[in-house]
Amino acid sequence: MAGRQKEKEAPDEVRQNTILREVYVKERDTQKLYTQYHVNPFSKVHLITRKPMSWHDNLEEPVDGRFLDLMHHATQQPKMKYPETQTESQEYGWDSEPLVNPERQDHRLNHFQVYKDITLYKAKMWSLGEDDRHK
């Protein structure tokens, strides 16, 4: 089978040039220059602005309570809308309340850095450049 394989011929420059010329001629013939623009007559939506002084555009309409309730429900956070997560990406951060009350005065959980006289003195010496940290 190895003997039957055809060796790939080098591309012929004349043939490549004819192919490129045909492509160029096709593109040139199919292009059309538009100079007049108009509204598409087949589109269904026509936006027309309302007239501010028109009496029929400024009539008071009754409030639709159902629509307002739907809009209020749609603008709520997902945690307020649903009792549990609806997608997997909502699972992250769904229960965001801390498990333990974060009281700052509770010393069982909060271990603040406290400076006494000697530690304050040594920290000040180190900040000034003293190099006896390991002594």
Long-range contacts (C-beta under 8 A, 24 or more apart in sequence): none
